[in-house]
């Protein structure tokens, strides 16, 4: 059967497809990356394309596309102008035989942009003690009277330096050993992992070239830190958007993809391995380091990312009682995983705690020293799942709150990731309701990201636009507050201010509800941990906000909406990519790696879904800042001055 050619403009790229794949998949084939926050389910409305010709070869407008016109994420006007969702548009089965072509334009707003990726994190000095060490040795040349094996010569020379016991050497090392020794005129550098295994033998003295890579595999972004293992210093960073995003914006969607597609796990694993190889290439290129000079990699990530990286079946992470394949850390060879470093390099994946609390949480606890501090610390790492930690040197309790992707800009009318053009800061004049905002890279606004939506709703609340119960105030007389398809919305940016084709950027009632649900989940998790430990806000000496969202949000705005308990702002600190810093510490310190195992074993996990008090806590936390204003005494005076404020809940 003759296939149909799909031409993508303005790129000029094309591919031939049949009726089995949609245009989102066709775009992936030619390297065009489209926004797809919902993983191709037709619910986010981000993968918009314009059909220039050949529309008759495509399937009719789908119910998913029509449904989005009711929610404001799509419109009938756009459909009339030839817009479709790439994930919903595919060739009609009975029209593929005719061949021909379909020409589509991919608008700028539909393309996956260069996200603002957080690479910095709280640095705490750690004594340098990596598991990888290099030793330069000079060997006696073999003679007829001394024709001992090459490996034995290496081992005997090493014993003069340190009393190594039963060193192993793999086939990869042994296969190259004869040529290496002779090329170096019997002078070589031996790389040993954990005093147990020879992972490389190189001609001459290369002891000054010893590198490792610490990697944080996030649901949205992936960051790799190239570290000089001779001094523990960072030499370069590589990063990218997680290439698994097209298969699902959140972990559940990706797990579902694996369950529903026979080769799903293979595909998702392949793209993350390829992505890590891109990071390796980028980091090495920046630092003029050879890939073969990376001798160890440490990996952190949530439990789903952990399983997908290791190509472990993630199915039972999503099914009650939510069990991971393993908890302990694991060591594997780089070439077994397909990573392009030194082929014998060790890859250490840090341990996980539970199905929804992974090695990234272990990394946060490790890098912030929560487990060593006598004072009590509350820490949150907020993403699609918000991990919440409370503890000190005596004990640590953690839970996972299903915050949803709203804090990452998903499920919002004009939500987007932290990319150029995203509104990230908002200020509203309470008298005039005039809006001031800033965008990433100071470009015309094209949407609003997580930090922006928190700012916007906090400002709307303080201006009386949003009431305690989250309703947009219908009594407000302003052109910025209007009703659109029976839903109230507030205009942040008018069409003449935004990027061409975007129109007005608004926060609507549904957006406010999404943030209410997300913040209530986080607050409830923190409060339940506090109650289980019988502590109050005054007992907590510090709050750490980890991750990109925790770094870029305004701390006061976060408190105003009730995201975390009422703790003085001077005790609240953003710690950046603390999970990545934990991976770095485990890379450069054998002691820290052992600590990570102890953290995973001793940390107590609370499953919120079975906590009897969760429902009541969650409902109360839906209010701004909370149904019980006594929970936020520092905000009471401000709240009492708001228009229409009442102690009585409505």
C-alpha positions as CSV (number, residue, x, y, z in Angstrom):
1,X,0.0,0.0,0.0
2,X,1.3,3.4,-1.0
3,X,2.1,5.6,2.0
4,X,1.2,9.3,2.4
5,X,3.8,12.0,2.7
6,X,3.6,14.4,5.6
7,X,5.4,17.7,5.0
8,X,6.2,19.9,8.0
9,X,6.5,23.7,7.5
10,X,8.5,25.9,8.0
11,X,11.1,23.2,8.6
12,X,10.7,21.6,5.2
13,X,11.0,18.2,6.8
14,X,8.9,15.3,5.6
15,X,8.1,11.6,6.3
16,X,5.9,8.9,4.9
17,X,3.3,7.3,7.3
18,X,0.3,5.0,7.3
19,X,-2.9,5.3,9.2
20,X,-1.5,3.6,12.3
21,X,0.3,6.7,13.7
22,X,-0.8,10.2,14.4
23,X,0.8,13.4,13.3
24,X,2.5,13.9,16.7
25,X,4.3,10.6,16.2
26,X,5.1,11.7,12.6
27,X,6.6,14.9,13.9
28,X,8.8,12.9,16.3
29,X,10.1,10.8,13.4
30,X,11.6,13.9,11.7
31,X,12.9,15.4,14.9
32,X,10.2,18.0,15.5
33,X,9.3,18.1,19.1
34,X,5.9,19.3,20.0
35,X,4.4,20.3,23.4
36,X,2.4,17.3,24.6
37,X,1.8,17.7,28.3
38,X,-0.9,15.0,28.4
39,X,1.2,12.4,26.5
40,X,-1.0,12.4,23.4
41,X,-4.3,11.9,25.1
42,X,-5.9,15.0,23.6
43,X,-6.5,16.7,26.9
44,X,-3.9,19.5,27.1
45,X,-4.4,21.2,23.7
46,X,-0.8,22.1,23.4
47,X,0.2,20.2,20.2
48,X,-1.6,22.5,17.8
49,X,-0.8,22.3,14.1
50,X,-2.3,24.0,11.0
51,X,-3.3,21.8,8.1
52,X,-2.4,23.8,5.0
53,X,-3.4,21.1,2.4
54,X,-4.6,17.5,2.4
55,X,-7.1,17.9,5.2
56,X,-9.4,15.5,3.3
57,X,-6.9,12.7,3.9
58,X,-7.2,13.1,7.7
59,X,-9.8,11.8,10.1
60,X,-12.7,14.1,11.1
61,X,-12.4,16.4,14.1
62,X,-12.4,14.2,17.2
63,X,-14.6,14.4,20.3
64,X,-11.4,15.2,22.3
65,X,-10.8,18.2,20.2
66,X,-14.4,19.3,20.5
67,X,-14.3,18.8,24.3
68,X,-11.3,21.2,24.5
69,X,-13.4,23.9,22.9
70,X,-15.7,23.7,25.9
71,X,-12.8,24.2,28.4
72,X,-11.1,27.1,26.6
73,X,-8.0,25.1,25.7
74,X,-9.0,25.0,22.0
75,X,-11.7,27.0,20.1
76,X,-14.1,26.5,17.2
77,X,-12.5,29.5,15.5
78,X,-9.1,27.7,15.4
79,X,-10.8,24.5,14.1
80,X,-12.4,26.5,11.3
81,X,-9.0,28.0,10.4
82,X,-7.5,24.6,9.9
83,X,-6.0,23.9,13.3
84,X,-5.9,20.4,14.6
85,X,-4.3,18.6,17.6
86,X,-1.3,16.6,16.2
87,X,-2.0,13.8,18.7
88,X,-5.6,13.4,17.4
89,X,-5.1,13.9,13.7
90,X,-4.2,10.8,11.7
91,X,-4.8,9.5,8.2
92,X,-8.1,7.9,7.3
93,X,-7.6,4.2,6.7
94,X,-9.4,4.1,3.4
95,X,-7.5,7.1,2.0
96,X,-3.9,6.0,2.5
97,X,-3.8,4.1,-0.7
98,X,-4.1,7.2,-2.8
99,X,-0.6,8.4,-1.6
100,X,-0.2,12.1,-2.1
101,X,0.8,14.4,0.7
102,X,-0.5,16.4,3.7
103,X,1.2,19.8,4.4
104,X,1.1,21.1,7.9
105,X,2.6,24.2,9.6
106,X,3.9,23.8,13.2
107,X,3.3,27.1,15.0
108,X,6.0,28.5,17.3
109,X,3.8,28.1,20.4
110,X,3.4,24.4,19.8
111,X,7.1,23.6,19.7
112,X,8.9,22.3,22.7
113,X,11.1,25.2,23.8
114,X,14.4,25.4,25.7
115,X,13.2,25.1,29.3
116,X,14.8,27.0,32.1
117,X,16.5,24.0,33.7
118,X,17.7,24.3,37.3
119,X,21.3,23.0,37.7
120,X,22.4,24.8,40.9
121,X,21.9,23.3,44.4
122,X,22.9,23.7,48.0
123,X,26.6,22.8,48.2
124,X,27.9,21.4,51.5
125,X,31.5,20.4,51.7
126,X,32.1,16.7,51.8
127,X,35.5,15.0,52.5
128,X,36.8,13.6,49.2
129,X,36.8,9.9,49.2
130,X,35.6,8.5,45.8
131,X,35.3,4.8,45.1
132,X,37.4,5.3,41.9
133,X,41.1,5.6,42.3
134,X,44.0,5.6,39.8
135,X,47.5,4.2,40.3
136,X,50.5,4.7,38.1
137,X,52.8,1.7,38.1
138,X,56.0,0.6,36.3
139,X,56.2,-3.1,35.5
140,X,59.3,-5.3,35.0
141,X,59.4,-6.4,31.4
142,X,59.0,-10.1,30.7
143,X,62.0,-12.2,29.8
144,X,62.6,-15.8,28.9
145,X,63.5,-16.4,32.5
146,X,60.5,-14.3,33.8
147,X,57.6,-14.9,31.4
148,X,54.9,-14.4,34.0
149,X,51.4,-13.3,32.7
150,X,50.6,-9.7,32.1
151,X,47.8,-9.5,34.7
152,X,50.0,-11.0,37.4
153,X,52.7,-8.3,36.7
154,X,50.1,-5.6,37.1
155,X,48.7,-7.1,40.3
156,X,52.2,-7.6,41.8
157,X,53.1,-4.0,41.1
158,X,49.9,-2.8,42.7
159,X,50.6,-4.7,45.9
160,X,53.7,-2.7,46.3
161,X,51.5,0.4,46.6
162,X,48.6,-1.0,48.6
163,X,47.6,-4.4,49.9
164,X,44.8,-5.1,47.5
165,X,43.1,-8.4,48.1
166,X,41.7,-10.5,45.1
167,X,41.3,-7.7,42.6
168,X,39.0,-8.6,39.7
169,X,39.5,-7.7,36.0
170,X,36.7,-8.1,33.5
171,X,37.0,-9.4,29.9
172,X,37.0,-5.8,28.5
173,X,40.1,-4.9,30.5
174,X,41.9,-8.3,29.8
175,X,41.2,-8.1,26.1
176,X,43.1,-4.8,25.8
177,X,45.8,-5.4,28.5
178,X,48.6,-6.9,26.2
179,X,48.6,-4.0,23.8
180,X,48.2,-1.3,26.5
181,X,51.2,-2.6,28.5
182,X,53.5,-2.7,25.5
183,X,52.3,0.6,24.1
184,X,53.2,2.3,27.4
185,X,56.6,0.5,27.5
186,X,55.4,-1.3,30.7
187,X,54.4,1.9,32.3
188,X,50.6,2.2,32.9
189,X,47.8,3.7,35.0
190,X,45.4,1.3,36.6
191,X,41.9,2.4,37.6
192,X,40.3,0.5,40.4
193,X,36.7,0.7,41.7
194,X,36.1,0.2,45.4
195,X,39.4,-1.5,45.9
196,X,37.8,-4.6,44.3
197,X,37.8,-4.3,40.6
198,X,40.1,-3.1,37.8
199,X,38.0,-1.1,35.4
200,X,40.7,0.3,33.2
201,X,44.4,0.1,32.3
202,X,45.9,2.9,30.3
203,X,49.4,3.4,28.8
204,X,51.5,6.0,30.6
205,X,50.6,8.2,33.5
206,X,46.9,9.3,33.3
207,X,46.3,9.6,37.0
208,X,45.5,13.3,36.7
209,X,42.5,12.4,34.4
210,X,39.8,10.9,36.6
211,X,36.1,12.0,36.2
212,X,32.7,10.9,37.3
213,X,29.1,12.0,36.4
214,X,26.3,12.7,38.9
215,X,22.9,12.5,37.3
216,X,19.4,13.6,38.4
217,X,16.7,12.1,36.2
218,X,13.7,14.2,36.8
219,X,10.2,13.6,35.3
220,X,10.6,16.9,33.4
221,X,14.4,17.6,33.2
222,X,17.6,15.6,33.3
223,X,20.8,17.2,34.6
224,X,24.3,15.7,34.6
225,X,27.2,17.1,36.6
226,X,30.7,16.2,35.4
227,X,33.0,16.0,38.4
228,X,36.8,15.9,38.7
229,X,37.3,13.0,41.1
230,X,40.8,14.2,41.9
231,X,39.5,17.2,43.8
232,X,35.7,16.9,43.8
233,X,35.2,20.0,41.8
234,X,32.4,20.5,39.2
235,X,33.9,21.0,35.7
236,X,30.8,21.2,33.5
237,X,27.1,20.5,33.3
238,X,24.9,18.9,30.7
239,X,21.1,19.1,30.7
240,X,18.0,18.5,28.6
241,X,14.2,18.1,28.9
242,X,13.5,14.4,29.7
243,X,13.0,12.8,26.3
244,X,10.3,10.6,27.8
245,X,7.9,13.6,27.9
246,X,6.3,12.7,24.5
247,X,5.2,9.4,26.1
248,X,3.6,11.1,29.1
249,X,3.9,14.3,31.1
250,X,3.7,12.5,34.4
251,X,4.9,9.2,35.8
252,X,1.5,7.5,35.8
253,X,1.1,8.3,32.1
254,X,4.5,6.8,31.3
255,X,3.8,3.7,33.4
256,X,0.5,3.3,31.6
257,X,2.3,3.7,28.2
258,X,4.5,0.8,29.2
259,X,1.6,-1.3,30.3
260,X,-0.4,-0.7,27.1
261,X,2.4,-1.1,24.6
262,X,4.3,-4.4,24.2
263,X,7.5,-2.5,23.4
264,X,6.7,0.5,25.6
265,X,9.3,-0.1,28.3
266,X,11.9,-0.8,25.6
267,X,11.1,2.6,23.9
268,X,11.0,4.6,27.1
269,X,14.3,3.1,28.3
270,X,16.0,3.7,25.0
271,X,15.1,7.4,24.9
272,X,16.4,8.1,28.4
273,X,19.6,6.2,27.7
274,X,20.1,8.2,24.4
275,X,19.3,11.4,26.4
276,X,22.0,10.6,29.0
277,X,24.5,10.0,26.2
278,X,23.6,13.4,24.9
279,X,24.3,14.9,28.3
280,X,27.6,13.0,28.5
281,X,28.7,14.3,25.1
282,X,27.7,17.9,26.1
283,X,29.4,17.9,29.4
284,X,32.6,16.3,28.1
285,X,32.7,18.6,25.1
286,X,32.5,21.7,27.4
287,X,35.3,20.5,29.6
288,X,37.6,18.9,26.9
289,X,37.2,15.5,28.6
290,X,37.1,12.2,26.8
291,X,34.0,10.1,27.4
292,X,36.4,7.2,28.3
293,X,37.7,9.2,31.2
294,X,34.4,8.9,33.0
295,X,34.8,6.0,35.4
296,X,31.7,6.2,37.5
297,X,28.2,7.5,37.3
298,X,25.7,8.0,40.2
299,X,22.0,8.3,39.4
300,X,19.0,9.7,41.4
301,X,15.4,10.0,40.3
302,X,11.9,9.2,41.6
303,X,11.1,5.5,41.7
304,X,9.3,5.5,38.3
305,X,12.4,7.2,36.6
306,X,14.6,4.7,38.5
307,X,12.6,1.7,37.1
308,X,12.4,3.1,33.6
309,X,16.2,3.8,33.5
310,X,17.0,0.3,34.7
311,X,14.3,-1.2,32.3
312,X,12.4,-2.7,35.3
313,X,8.7,-3.4,34.9
314,X,7.1,-0.3,36.5
315,X,3.5,-1.8,36.4
316,X,3.2,-2.5,40.1
317,X,4.4,0.9,41.2
318,X,1.0,2.1,40.0
319,X,-1.2,-0.7,41.4
320,X,-2.0,-1.2,45.0
321,X,-0.2,-1.9,47.3
322,X,2.4,0.0,45.1
323,X,5.6,-2.1,45.4
324,X,8.9,-1.3,43.7
325,X,11.1,-4.1,42.3
326,X,13.9,-3.2,44.7
327,X,14.9,-0.7,47.3
328,X,18.6,-1.0,47.7
329,X,21.2,0.7,45.6
330,X,22.5,-1.2,42.6
331,X,25.8,-1.2,40.7
332,X,26.0,-2.0,37.0
333,X,28.5,-1.6,34.2
334,X,28.0,1.3,31.8
335,X,28.2,-0.8,28.7
336,X,25.5,-3.1,30.0
337,X,23.1,-0.1,30.1
338,X,24.2,1.4,26.8
339,X,26.0,4.4,28.3
340,X,28.9,5.8,26.3
341,X,31.5,6.4,28.9
342,X,34.4,4.1,29.8
343,X,32.8,0.8,29.0
344,X,33.8,-0.7,32.4
345,X,32.6,2.4,34.3
346,X,30.5,1.6,37.3
347,X,26.9,3.0,37.4
348,X,25.5,3.3,40.9
349,X,21.8,3.9,41.2
350,X,21.0,5.2,44.7
351,X,18.3,3.4,46.7
352,X,14.6,4.3,46.8
353,X,12.3,4.5,49.8
354,X,8.9,3.6,48.4
355,X,6.9,3.5,45.2
356,X,6.4,7.2,45.1
357,X,9.4,8.3,47.1
358,X,12.6,7.6,45.3
359,X,16.3,8.0,45.1
360,X,15.8,11.8,44.5
361,X,14.3,12.1,48.0
362,X,17.3,10.1,49.4
363,X,19.5,12.6,47.5
364,X,17.7,15.6,49.1
365,X,18.0,14.2,52.6
366,X,21.7,13.3,51.9
367,X,22.8,16.7,50.6
368,X,20.9,18.8,53.1
369,X,22.2,16.8,56.1
370,X,18.7,16.5,57.5
371,X,19.6,13.1,58.9
372,X,22.5,14.6,60.8
373,X,21.0,17.7,62.2
374,X,19.7,17.8,65.8
375,X,17.1,20.5,64.9
376,X,13.9,19.6,63.1
377,X,13.7,20.3,59.4
378,X,10.7,20.2,57.0
379,X,11.7,19.8,53.3
380,X,9.6,19.6,50.2
381,X,10.5,18.7,46.6
382,X,7.5,19.7,44.6
383,X,6.8,18.4,41.2
384,X,3.9,16.3,39.8
385,X,4.3,14.3,43.0
386,X,5.4,16.4,46.0
387,X,7.7,14.6,48.3
388,X,7.6,15.9,51.9
389,X,10.2,15.1,54.5
390,X,10.2,15.9,58.2
391,X,13.0,14.9,60.6
392,X,16.4,15.2,62.2
393,X,19.2,12.9,63.4
394,X,16.7,10.9,65.5
395,X,14.3,9.9,62.7
396,X,12.8,11.0,59.4
397,X,9.3,10.5,58.1
398,X,8.3,11.1,54.5
399,X,5.2,11.1,52.4
400,X,4.2,11.7,48.8
401,X,1.4,14.1,47.9
402,X,-0.3,13.8,44.5
403,X,0.0,17.5,43.6
404,X,-0.6,17.0,39.9
405,X,1.2,18.9,37.2
406,X,-0.4,22.3,37.8
407,X,2.8,23.6,39.5
408,X,4.7,22.8,36.3
409,X,2.2,24.7,34.2
410,X,0.1,21.8,33.0
411,X,-3.8,21.6,33.1
412,X,-4.0,25.4,33.1
413,X,-5.7,27.4,30.4
414,X,-2.5,29.2,29.5
415,X,0.0,27.0,31.5
416,X,3.4,26.2,30.1
417,X,6.8,25.0,31.3
418,X,9.5,27.4,32.4
419,X,10.5,28.4,28.9
420,X,11.3,31.7,27.3
421,X,8.1,33.8,27.2
422,X,6.6,32.2,30.3
423,X,5.2,34.7,32.9
424,X,7.2,33.9,36.0
425,X,6.4,36.9,38.3
426,X,3.2,38.7,38.8
427,X,2.1,41.8,40.8
428,X,-1.5,43.2,40.9
429,X,-2.4,46.7,42.2
430,X,-5.2,46.0,44.7
431,X,-6.9,49.4,43.9
432,X,-6.8,49.4,40.1
433,X,-6.1,45.7,39.4
434,X,-3.4,46.8,37.0
435,X,-1.0,43.9,36.4
436,X,2.8,44.0,36.2
437,X,4.6,40.8,35.2
438,X,8.0,39.6,34.1
439,X,8.7,36.8,31.7
440,X,11.6,34.4,31.2
441,X,14.2,36.1,28.9
442,X,11.9,39.2,28.9
443,X,10.1,38.0,25.8
444,X,6.4,38.8,25.0
445,X,4.3,36.5,27.2
446,X,3.0,33.2,25.7
447,X,1.8,31.5,28.8
448,X,2.3,31.2,32.6
449,X,4.6,28.7,34.4
450,X,4.5,27.3,37.9
451,X,6.1,30.2,39.8
452,X,3.9,32.6,37.8
453,X,0.6,30.9,38.6
454,X,1.4,30.9,42.4
455,X,2.3,34.6,42.2
456,X,-0.8,35.3,40.2
457,X,-3.3,33.6,42.5
458,X,-1.6,34.9,45.7
459,X,-1.9,38.4,44.2
460,X,-5.5,37.8,43.1
461,X,-6.3,36.7,46.6
462,X,-4.7,39.8,48.2
463,X,-6.5,42.0,45.7
464,X,-9.9,40.5,46.5
465,X,-10.2,39.0,43.1
466,X,-10.2,35.5,44.5
467,X,-12.1,34.7,47.7
468,X,-11.2,32.4,50.6
469,X,-13.0,29.5,49.0
470,X,-11.1,29.9,45.7
471,X,-14.0,31.4,43.8
472,X,-13.2,34.3,41.5
473,X,-15.2,37.2,43.0
474,X,-18.2,38.0,40.6
475,X,-18.7,41.4,42.3
476,X,-15.5,42.8,41.0
477,X,-16.2,45.6,38.5
478,X,-13.2,45.5,36.1
479,X,-12.7,44.6,32.4
480,X,-10.0,42.1,33.7
481,X,-12.7,40.1,35.4
482,X,-15.1,38.6,32.9
483,X,-17.2,35.6,32.1
484,X,-16.1,33.3,29.3
485,X,-18.3,30.3,28.4
486,X,-20.0,30.5,31.8
487,X,-16.6,30.6,33.6
488,X,-15.1,33.6,35.3
489,X,-11.5,34.5,34.4
490,X,-9.0,37.2,35.2
491,X,-6.9,38.7,32.4
492,X,-3.2,38.8,33.2
493,X,-2.0,40.0,29.8
494,X,-4.0,41.5,27.0
495,X,-3.7,40.3,23.4
496,X,-1.7,43.3,22.3
497,X,0.9,42.4,24.9
498,X,1.3,38.7,24.2
499,X,3.1,36.8,21.5
500,X,1.4,36.8,18.2
501,X,-1.4,34.2,18.0
502,X,-1.7,33.7,21.7
503,X,-4.5,36.1,22.5
504,X,-5.3,37.2,26.1
505,X,-3.6,35.3,28.8
506,X,-6.0,34.5,31.6
507,X,-6.3,32.7,34.9
508,X,-9.7,31.1,35.0
509,X,-11.8,29.5,37.7
510,X,-10.6,26.0,36.7
511,X,-7.0,27.1,37.0
512,X,-7.6,28.3,40.6
513,X,-9.1,25.0,41.4
514,X,-6.1,23.1,40.1
515,X,-3.8,25.1,42.3
516,X,-6.1,24.6,45.3
517,X,-6.0,20.9,44.8
518,X,-2.2,20.9,44.4
519,X,-1.4,23.1,47.4
520,X,-3.9,21.4,49.6
521,X,-2.2,18.0,49.0
522,X,1.2,19.4,49.9
523,X,0.1,21.3,53.0
524,X,-1.9,18.3,54.2
525,X,1.0,16.0,53.8
526,X,3.3,18.3,55.8
527,X,0.7,18.9,58.5
528,X,0.0,15.2,59.0
529,X,3.7,14.4,59.3
530,X,3.8,17.1,62.0
531,X,0.9,15.7,63.9
532,X,2.2,12.2,63.7
533,X,5.4,13.5,65.3
534,X,3.5,15.7,67.7
535,X,5.3,18.9,66.7
536,X,4.0,22.4,66.0
537,X,5.3,25.1,63.6
538,X,7.5,26.7,66.3
539,X,9.3,23.4,66.7
540,X,10.5,23.4,63.1
541,X,13.8,25.3,62.8
542,X,14.1,25.4,59.0
543,X,12.1,24.7,55.8
544,X,13.9,23.6,52.6
545,X,12.2,24.1,49.3
546,X,13.9,21.8,46.8
547,X,13.7,21.5,43.0
548,X,13.0,24.1,40.3
549,X,9.6,25.0,41.5
550,X,10.9,25.5,45.1
551,X,13.7,27.7,43.8
552,X,11.8,30.0,41.6
553,X,8.6,30.6,43.6
554,X,8.1,33.6,45.8
555,X,8.2,32.4,49.4
556,X,5.6,34.8,50.5
557,X,3.2,34.0,47.7
558,X,3.6,30.3,48.5
559,X,2.7,31.0,52.2
560,X,-0.2,33.3,51.2
561,X,-1.9,30.5,49.2
562,X,-1.2,28.0,52.1
563,X,1.4,25.8,50.3
564,X,3.4,25.2,53.5
565,X,2.7,25.7,57.2
566,X,3.0,29.2,58.8
567,X,6.8,29.2,59.4
568,X,8.7,32.6,59.5
569,X,10.1,33.4,56.0
570,X,13.6,33.8,57.4
571,X,13.5,30.1,58.2
572,X,12.5,29.1,54.6
573,X,15.3,28.5,52.2
574,X,15.5,27.3,48.6
575,X,18.1,24.6,48.2
576,X,17.9,24.2,44.4
577,X,18.6,20.8,42.9
578,X,19.3,19.1,46.2
579,X,18.6,15.7,44.6
580,X,21.4,16.3,42.1
581,X,23.7,17.5,44.9
582,X,23.0,14.2,46.7
583,X,24.0,12.3,43.6
584,X,27.3,14.4,43.5
585,X,28.0,13.6,47.2
586,X,27.5,9.9,46.6
587,X,29.9,10.1,43.7
588,X,32.8,11.7,45.6
589,X,32.3,10.2,49.0
590,X,32.2,6.5,49.9
591,X,30.8,7.4,53.3
592,X,28.0,9.4,51.8
593,X,27.0,6.5,49.6
594,X,26.8,4.2,52.7
595,X,24.7,6.9,54.4
596,X,22.3,6.8,51.5
597,X,21.6,3.2,52.1
598,X,21.0,3.8,55.8
599,X,18.7,6.7,54.9
600,X,16.6,4.5,52.6
601,X,16.4,1.8,55.3
602,X,15.5,3.9,58.3
603,X,13.2,6.6,56.7
604,X,9.6,5.9,57.6
605,X,7.1,6.2,54.7
606,X,3.5,7.3,55.4
607,X,0.9,6.4,52.7
608,X,-1.4,9.4,52.8
609,X,-4.3,7.6,51.1
610,X,-4.8,5.4,54.1
611,X,-4.2,8.1,56.7
612,X,-7.7,8.6,58.3
613,X,-7.1,12.3,58.9
614,X,-6.1,13.1,55.4
615,X,-9.6,13.8,54.0
616,X,-10.4,16.4,56.6
617,X,-7.0,18.0,56.4
618,X,-7.2,18.2,52.6
619,X,-10.7,19.8,52.6
620,X,-9.6,22.5,55.1
621,X,-6.4,23.2,53.1
622,X,-8.4,23.9,50.0
623,X,-9.2,27.4,51.4
624,X,-6.8,30.4,51.1
625,X,-4.7,30.2,53.0
626,X,-6.6,27.7,55.1
627,X,-10.1,27.1,56.5
628,X,-8.7,27.7,60.0
629,X,-7.0,31.1,59.8
630,X,-5.5,30.4,63.3
631,X,-3.2,28.0,61.4
632,X,-1.7,31.2,59.7
633,X,-1.5,33.8,62.5
634,X,1.2,35.8,60.5
635,X,-1.4,36.3,57.7
636,X,-4.4,37.1,59.8
637,X,-4.1,40.9,59.8
638,X,-3.7,41.0,56.1
639,X,-6.6,38.7,55.5
640,X,-8.9,40.7,57.8
641,X,-8.4,43.7,55.5
642,X,-9.4,41.9,52.3
643,X,-12.8,42.8,50.7
644,X,-15.5,40.5,51.8
645,X,-13.3,38.7,54.4
646,X,-15.3,36.7,56.9
647,X,-14.3,34.1,59.5
648,X,-17.3,32.2,58.5
649,X,-16.6,29.8,55.7
650,X,-18.9,29.8,52.6
